[in-house]
Amino acid sequence: MYKPTVRMFKNARSRLVKEGVISSDVAPSYFVECFLYNVANDAFVGSFRARYLAVLSWLVDANFDGLMCQNEQVPLFGDTPEQWSEKSAYELLGALFELWRDW
């Protein structure tokens, strides 16, 4: 269920960019995929609706210090070009919650 869930979140991200809620550089596709890679497997069950909420809830409660890129070698967050900023991740999470609330 990981790949369909990633696609769902990437589509939500694309909608947020298209509507001008976030800029495209806030959440590049690769970082969205890495973000979800860290989510516990038990969040990837049930309907798309259930998964969307479970994944968002998991990410909101997550300790960002321990999240890794998919290669499991590089921390997801940091200051290098290969890393994402926590500020951008929180901006994405807020926008995803708003998208869900206003759907």
N, C-alpha and C positions, 0 to 999 in steps of 0.2 A: 504494500500500500504506500510505500515511500514515494515512488516515482509519480503516481497520480496526485499525491498530496503536494509534492513539489510543484507540479504543473499548476495546480489550483492556486498556490501562493504566488507563483510567477505571473499568472493571469491577473490576480488581484493587484499585484504590484504594477503591472502594465496599465491596468485601469486607473490606478491612482496617479500614475505619470501622465496618462492621456488627459485626465480631468484637471491636471495642474495642482493636485494635492501635494505631491512630492516631486522633486526633480529627479531625472533619471540617474544622476550621480549619487543620490542618497542610498540607493539599494541596487547596485549592479546584480545582474542575474546570478553570477557565481557566488556572491556573498549570501544571497537568499538561499541558494542550495546548501551552502556550508552551514548556515544558521540552522536549517531544518535537519541536517545530518546529525546534529548534536542532540536532537530531541529523543527522549526515551521511546523505545519501541511500542510501549503500551498506549501511546497517544495516537498511533496510526491504525486505529480500529474504528469500526462503525461506519456510519454514513459520512458523506463529505461534510455535512454540517457539524457532526460530532467531532470529526477530525480537526476541522478548522478551529473550533473552540478549544479542543484539547491541546493542540499544538501551540496556539497563542497563550493559553494559560501556562503551559510548561515553560515557554520562553520568557514570560513576564516574571516567573519565579526563579529563573535560572541564574546561577552565578556566572557571569560573563567571563570571569578570570579563567575558568577551566575549559572554555569552548575552543575547539580546534577546527582548522580547515579540514577538508575531506582527506587530504593526504596524511593526516594525523601526525604531521611533523611541525606545522606552523600554527601558532595560536591565531585564532580568528581575528582577534582584536589587537591593534597596535598602531604604530606610526609608520610602518613601511608600506610601499605601494601594493604589496601582496596581502595587506591586512585591511580590515574594515574599522571604522570608528564606532565606539559605543554610542555616541551621540546620534549617528545615523541609524543605528539599529533601533534605538528607542523611538526615533522619529517614525521609522517604518512601522514598529509595533503600534504606536498610537494611531497612525493612519489606518492600519488594518482593523483595529478595533472600531474606529469610527465608521469605516466602510461596512462592517458587519452590523453595527447598531442602526445605521441609516438604510440598510438594504430593504 
